């Protein structure tokens, strides 16, 4: 069923976001804000647009699947920001916005006359979120950031992959996506402060700080123990058994998080005696003897198929799962039940399937209010409403390549 476009009021209804970002981290952030009801105006370069418009195949019509994935619930306008006339229009758009989010090189907005001094004097209410590769300080502050390089540089790749294999990146751009989430959180925090009497403020997130934050418990292990972080394949540095195991047919994922669950697991697979074994009695014992325990578990599980074990273990309240392909996950009954695959109707791409919205609000629902915009789709309306320009002005700007 095609998701109906709705004007239902979301939690951020009445908030205007000026999206000057491109690629993934910033557009992901602004899509989330749009999903919650904010009016998002995405500004792109005339004639070219966001780089991801060309990132394919696959394409749906002329639109790349990549661009369609993170740009719903936005109005689209084009503006040449390198031209002084475009910069003047940008200042007008900033004045009419609540949030401005950008991922330009440091100093770019200042060079355009739209930076901190401008916002402090002429748009003090604006929350300005800047996304960068490495932040505004330090020896790498001027360098661009790329998800793949930050996964490598932060140590994330060093802890991902088989123990004796090569370091591996995650299959999605996890640093970009989580930077978008941190940007969303920072913006909401600054808006809450504004609602309590503070002026707008500048908030900053970077791929570098995000990539380090994602180390979480692994970084804590290193900082506290002083020992290097290991690579455990699909295992866990602090919990055993917590990994994939080979069964008679297929693999399964097993997540035994505490001693009670281990007792249930041992009983369910016919080896209650494991609980009394001093090597396995407590989680810390199992971590210290992981190679031995993993070996006997895999020998035991080899007697049945993964599906058979999953049925047995779930009945015993032991957390476990199939290892689905992406196709299988998207087709799963639970995915349908949670509305996480929807159909969206687009002006030129027609009807396409897309991920749904993972947040549920009981009183101010999220919704797909707009499909991803075609390049410059709403330029005339945005310039008229927010910059006060008339039809003749807009025609002249278009003839000059400004929009």
C-alpha positions as CSV (number, residue, x, y, z in Angstrom):
1,X,0.0,0.0,0.0
2,X,1.3,3.4,-0.9
3,X,1.9,5.6,2.2
4,X,-0.6,8.4,2.1
5,X,1.0,11.9,2.4
6,X,-0.5,13.7,5.4
7,X,-0.5,17.1,7.0
8,X,-0.9,15.6,10.5
9,X,1.0,17.6,13.0
10,X,4.3,16.1,14.1
11,X,6.2,16.8,17.3
12,X,8.3,19.4,15.5
13,X,5.5,21.1,13.6
14,X,6.1,24.8,13.2
15,X,9.9,24.4,13.1
16,X,11.8,25.4,10.0
17,X,15.1,23.7,9.1
18,X,17.4,25.1,6.4
19,X,19.4,22.1,5.1
20,X,22.6,23.1,3.4
21,X,24.1,19.6,3.7
22,X,24.9,16.9,1.2
23,X,25.7,13.1,1.0
24,X,24.6,11.3,4.2
25,X,25.2,12.5,7.8
26,X,23.5,15.9,7.3
27,X,20.6,14.7,5.1
28,X,20.0,11.8,7.5
29,X,19.7,14.3,10.3
30,X,17.3,16.6,8.5
31,X,15.2,13.7,7.3
32,X,14.7,12.6,10.9
33,X,13.6,16.2,11.8
34,X,11.3,16.2,8.8
35,X,9.8,12.9,9.9
36,X,8.9,14.5,13.2
37,X,7.1,17.3,11.5
38,X,9.7,20.0,10.9
39,X,9.5,22.0,7.6
40,X,12.8,21.2,6.0
41,X,14.1,23.2,3.0
42,X,17.0,21.5,1.2
43,X,19.2,23.8,-0.7
44,X,21.2,22.3,-3.6
45,X,23.6,23.5,-6.3
46,X,21.8,24.4,-9.5
47,X,22.1,21.9,-12.3
48,X,23.9,19.3,-10.2
49,X,22.4,19.0,-6.7
50,X,23.5,16.7,-3.9
51,X,26.3,14.3,-5.0
52,X,24.2,11.3,-4.1
53,X,21.7,12.1,-6.9
54,X,24.3,10.5,-9.2
55,X,25.3,7.6,-6.8
56,X,24.0,4.5,-8.6
57,X,22.8,2.2,-9.9
58,X,20.2,1.4,-8.8
59,X,18.0,4.2,-9.9
60,X,14.2,4.6,-9.8
61,X,13.6,6.5,-13.0
62,X,16.2,9.3,-12.9
63,X,16.5,9.3,-9.1
64,X,19.2,7.3,-7.3
65,X,18.1,4.8,-4.6
66,X,20.8,6.4,-2.4
67,X,19.3,9.9,-2.6
68,X,15.7,8.6,-2.2
69,X,16.8,6.9,1.0
70,X,17.6,10.0,3.1
71,X,15.7,13.0,1.6
72,X,12.0,12.5,2.2
73,X,9.9,15.2,4.0
74,X,11.9,18.0,2.4
75,X,11.2,20.9,0.1
76,X,13.9,21.3,-2.6
77,X,15.4,24.6,-3.8
78,X,18.5,25.4,-5.8
79,X,20.8,28.3,-5.1
80,X,24.3,29.2,-6.3
81,X,26.0,30.0,-3.0
82,X,29.2,31.1,-4.6
83,X,27.5,34.1,-6.2
84,X,27.0,37.2,-4.0
85,X,23.3,37.3,-5.0
86,X,22.9,33.7,-3.9
87,X,24.6,34.6,-0.6
88,X,22.2,37.5,-0.1
89,X,19.3,35.1,-0.6
90,X,20.9,32.7,1.8
91,X,21.0,35.3,4.5
92,X,17.3,35.9,4.0
93,X,16.6,32.2,4.3
94,X,18.6,32.0,7.5
95,X,16.7,34.8,9.1
96,X,13.4,32.9,8.5
97,X,14.7,29.6,9.8
98,X,14.9,28.0,13.3
99,X,17.7,25.6,12.5
100,X,20.5,25.9,9.9
101,X,22.6,22.8,9.4
102,X,25.6,22.6,7.1
103,X,28.7,20.5,6.4
104,X,30.9,23.1,4.6
105,X,34.6,23.5,5.1
106,X,35.3,25.6,8.2
107,X,35.1,29.3,7.5
108,X,32.9,28.9,4.4
109,X,29.8,30.6,5.9
110,X,31.9,33.4,7.3
111,X,33.4,34.0,3.8
112,X,29.8,34.2,2.5
113,X,28.8,36.7,5.1
114,X,26.5,34.2,6.8
115,X,28.7,33.0,9.7
116,X,28.7,33.5,13.4
117,X,28.8,37.3,13.5
118,X,25.8,37.5,11.1
119,X,23.8,35.0,13.0
120,X,24.5,36.6,16.3
121,X,23.4,40.0,15.1
122,X,20.7,39.2,12.6
123,X,19.4,35.7,13.5
124,X,20.1,35.2,17.2
125,X,17.3,32.7,17.4
126,X,18.9,30.3,15.0
127,X,20.4,27.0,16.1
128,X,23.3,26.5,13.8
129,X,24.6,22.9,13.5
130,X,27.8,22.3,11.7
131,X,29.0,18.8,10.7
132,X,32.7,18.3,9.9
133,X,35.2,15.6,9.4
134,X,37.4,16.3,12.4
135,X,35.9,19.2,14.3
136,X,37.1,22.8,14.6
137,X,40.3,22.2,16.6
138,X,43.3,20.0,16.4
139,X,45.9,19.2,13.6
140,X,43.2,17.7,11.3
141,X,40.6,20.3,11.7
142,X,40.9,21.5,8.1
143,X,40.7,18.0,6.5
144,X,37.5,16.6,5.0
145,X,36.1,13.4,6.6
146,X,34.9,10.2,4.9
147,X,33.1,7.4,6.7
148,X,35.4,4.7,5.5
149,X,38.5,6.6,6.5
150,X,37.1,7.3,10.0
151,X,36.2,3.7,10.5
152,X,39.8,2.9,9.8
153,X,41.3,5.8,11.8
154,X,39.2,5.4,14.9
155,X,40.0,1.8,15.4
156,X,36.5,0.6,14.5
157,X,37.9,-1.5,11.6
158,X,40.6,-3.0,13.9
159,X,38.0,-4.6,16.1
160,X,35.8,-5.8,13.2
161,X,36.4,-9.0,11.3
162,X,37.6,-12.4,12.0
163,X,40.3,-12.8,14.7
164,X,43.0,-13.8,12.2
165,X,41.6,-12.0,9.2
166,X,41.8,-8.5,7.9
167,X,40.3,-5.5,9.6
168,X,36.8,-4.8,8.1
169,X,34.4,-1.9,7.8
170,X,30.8,-2.3,8.7
171,X,28.5,-2.9,5.7
172,X,26.8,0.5,6.1
173,X,28.3,4.0,6.6
174,X,27.8,3.7,10.4
175,X,30.0,6.8,11.3
176,X,28.0,9.0,8.9
177,X,24.7,7.7,10.1
178,X,25.5,8.0,13.8
179,X,27.0,11.5,13.2
180,X,23.5,12.3,11.8
181,X,21.9,11.0,14.9
182,X,24.3,13.0,17.2
183,X,23.5,16.1,15.1
184,X,19.7,15.5,15.6
185,X,20.2,15.1,19.4
186,X,22.4,18.2,19.6
187,X,19.8,20.3,17.6
188,X,17.0,19.1,19.8
189,X,19.0,19.9,22.9
190,X,19.8,23.4,21.6
191,X,16.1,24.0,20.8
192,X,15.1,22.9,24.2
193,X,17.5,25.4,25.7
194,X,16.0,28.1,23.4
195,X,12.6,27.2,24.6
196,X,13.7,27.9,28.1
197,X,15.0,31.4,27.4
198,X,18.5,30.8,25.9
199,X,19.3,32.3,22.5
200,X,20.1,30.2,19.5
201,X,23.6,28.6,19.6
202,X,26.1,26.8,17.5
203,X,26.4,23.1,18.0
204,X,29.1,21.0,16.4
205,X,29.4,17.3,15.6
206,X,32.2,15.6,13.7
207,X,32.8,12.2,12.1
208,X,35.9,11.9,14.1
209,X,34.4,12.4,17.6
210,X,31.4,10.2,16.6
211,X,33.7,7.3,15.5
212,X,35.5,7.4,18.8
213,X,32.2,7.6,20.7
214,X,31.1,4.4,18.9
215,X,33.9,2.5,20.5
216,X,31.9,2.7,23.7
217,X,32.6,-0.3,26.0
218,X,35.6,-1.3,23.9
219,X,37.3,2.1,24.5
220,X,36.4,1.7,28.2
221,X,38.1,-1.7,28.3
222,X,41.3,-0.3,26.8
223,X,41.3,2.8,29.0
224,X,40.8,0.9,32.2
225,X,42.9,-2.2,31.5
226,X,45.6,-0.7,29.3
227,X,45.4,-3.8,27.1
228,X,44.9,-3.6,23.3
229,X,41.4,-4.3,22.0
230,X,41.0,-7.6,20.3
231,X,39.1,-8.7,17.3
232,X,36.6,-11.5,17.9
233,X,34.8,-12.0,14.6
234,X,31.1,-12.3,15.6
235,X,32.0,-12.7,19.2
236,X,31.8,-10.2,22.1
237,X,34.8,-9.0,24.1
238,X,32.9,-9.1,27.5
239,X,30.2,-11.7,27.1
240,X,30.3,-15.5,26.3
241,X,28.5,-17.2,24.6
242,X,27.5,-14.3,22.4
243,X,28.3,-14.9,18.7
244,X,27.3,-17.0,15.7
245,X,27.5,-20.8,15.8
246,X,27.5,-23.3,13.0
247,X,24.7,-25.8,13.2
248,X,23.8,-28.9,11.1
249,X,22.4,-26.5,8.4
250,X,23.1,-22.8,8.4
251,X,24.5,-20.6,11.2
252,X,22.5,-19.0,14.1
253,X,23.2,-16.1,16.4
254,X,23.2,-16.7,20.1
255,X,23.1,-13.9,22.7
256,X,23.4,-15.3,26.3
257,X,23.8,-12.1,28.4
258,X,23.8,-13.4,31.9
259,X,24.3,-16.5,34.1
260,X,20.6,-17.3,34.3
261,X,20.3,-17.4,30.5
262,X,23.4,-19.6,30.4
263,X,21.7,-22.1,32.7
264,X,18.6,-22.1,30.5
265,X,20.8,-22.5,27.4
266,X,22.8,-25.4,28.9
267,X,19.6,-27.2,29.9
268,X,17.9,-26.7,26.6
269,X,20.9,-28.2,24.7
270,X,21.1,-31.1,27.1
271,X,24.2,-30.1,29.0
272,X,23.1,-28.8,32.4
273,X,26.4,-30.0,33.8
274,X,28.1,-27.0,32.1
275,X,26.6,-24.7,34.8
276,X,28.5,-26.6,37.5
277,X,31.8,-26.5,35.6
278,X,34.1,-23.9,37.2
279,X,35.3,-22.9,33.8
280,X,31.8,-21.8,32.8
281,X,29.9,-21.0,36.0
282,X,30.1,-17.2,35.7
283,X,30.3,-14.9,32.7
284,X,33.9,-13.9,33.7
285,X,34.8,-17.6,33.7
286,X,33.3,-18.1,30.3
287,X,35.1,-15.1,28.9
288,X,38.4,-16.5,30.2
289,X,37.6,-19.9,28.7
290,X,35.8,-18.8,25.6
291,X,37.8,-21.0,23.2
292,X,36.9,-24.2,25.1
293,X,33.3,-23.3,25.6
294,X,32.8,-22.1,22.0
295,X,34.2,-25.4,20.8
296,X,31.9,-27.6,22.8
297,X,28.9,-25.5,22.0
298,X,29.6,-25.7,18.3
299,X,30.0,-29.5,18.6
300,X,26.7,-29.7,20.4
301,X,24.8,-27.5,17.9
302,X,26.0,-29.5,15.0
303,X,23.4,-32.1,15.8
304,X,20.4,-30.0,14.6
305,X,19.6,-27.4,12.1
306,X,19.6,-23.7,13.0
307,X,15.8,-23.5,12.7
308,X,15.4,-26.5,15.0
309,X,17.7,-25.0,17.6
310,X,16.0,-21.6,17.4
311,X,12.6,-23.2,18.1
312,X,14.0,-25.1,21.1
313,X,16.0,-22.1,22.5
314,X,13.2,-19.5,22.1
315,X,10.9,-21.9,24.0
316,X,13.5,-21.9,26.8
317,X,13.7,-18.1,26.7
318,X,17.2,-18.1,25.4
319,X,17.9,-15.1,23.0
320,X,18.8,-16.4,19.6
321,X,18.1,-15.6,16.0
322,X,18.4,-16.6,12.3
323,X,21.0,-14.7,10.3
324,X,18.9,-13.1,7.6
325,X,19.9,-11.6,4.3
326,X,18.8,-8.0,3.8
327,X,16.1,-9.3,1.4
328,X,14.9,-11.7,4.1
329,X,14.9,-9.0,6.8
330,X,12.9,-6.6,4.7
331,X,10.4,-9.4,3.9
332,X,10.0,-10.6,7.5
333,X,6.6,-10.5,9.1
334,X,7.9,-8.4,11.9
335,X,9.1,-5.8,9.4
336,X,5.6,-5.6,7.9
337,X,4.0,-5.4,11.4
338,X,6.1,-2.5,12.3
339,X,5.6,-0.6,9.1
340,X,9.3,-0.5,8.2
341,X,8.8,-1.0,4.5
342,X,6.5,1.5,2.8
343,X,5.7,2.6,-0.7
344,X,6.1,6.2,-1.7
345,X,4.8,8.0,-4.7
346,X,7.2,10.3,-6.4
347,X,6.6,12.9,-9.1
348,X,9.1,11.4,-11.6
349,X,10.2,8.1,-10.1
350,X,6.7,6.8,-9.7
351,X,5.9,4.4,-6.8
352,X,9.0,3.1,-5.0
353,X,9.6,1.0,-1.9
354,X,11.4,2.6,1.0
355,X,12.2,2.1,4.6
356,X,9.6,3.4,7.0
357,X,10.0,5.6,10.1
358,X,11.4,3.8,13.2
359,X,9.9,6.2,15.8
360,X,6.4,6.1,17.1
361,X,4.7,9.0,18.9
362,X,1.3,8.4,20.6
363,X,0.1,12.0,20.2
364,X,2.2,13.7,17.5
365,X,2.7,11.0,14.9
366,X,5.6,10.9,12.5
367,X,4.6,10.6,8.9
368,X,5.9,10.7,5.3
369,X,4.5,14.1,4.4
370,X,6.6,14.7,1.2
371,X,8.5,12.4,-1.2
372,X,12.2,13.3,-1.8
373,X,12.2,16.4,-3.9
374,X,13.3,16.6,-7.5
375,X,16.2,19.0,-8.1
376,X,14.9,22.5,-7.4
377,X,11.3,21.4,-7.3
378,X,10.2,24.0,-4.8
379,X,12.6,26.8,-5.7
380,X,10.0,29.4,-6.7
381,X,7.8,28.8,-3.7
382,X,10.7,28.9,-1.3
383,X,12.1,32.1,-2.7
384,X,8.7,33.8,-2.7
385,X,7.7,32.7,0.8
386,X,11.0,33.0,2.6
387,X,13.0,35.6,0.6
388,X,10.1,37.8,-0.5
389,X,11.0,37.6,-4.2
390,X,8.5,38.1,-7.0
391,X,8.1,36.1,-10.3
392,X,10.3,38.6,-12.3
393,X,13.0,38.4,-9.7
394,X,13.1,34.6,-9.8
395,X,13.1,34.5,-13.6
396,X,16.1,36.9,-13.7
397,X,17.9,34.8,-11.1
398,X,17.2,31.6,-13.1
399,X,18.4,33.2,-16.3
400,X,21.7,34.2,-14.5
401,X,22.2,30.7,-13.1
402,X,21.7,31.8,-9.5
403,X,18.8,29.3,-9.0
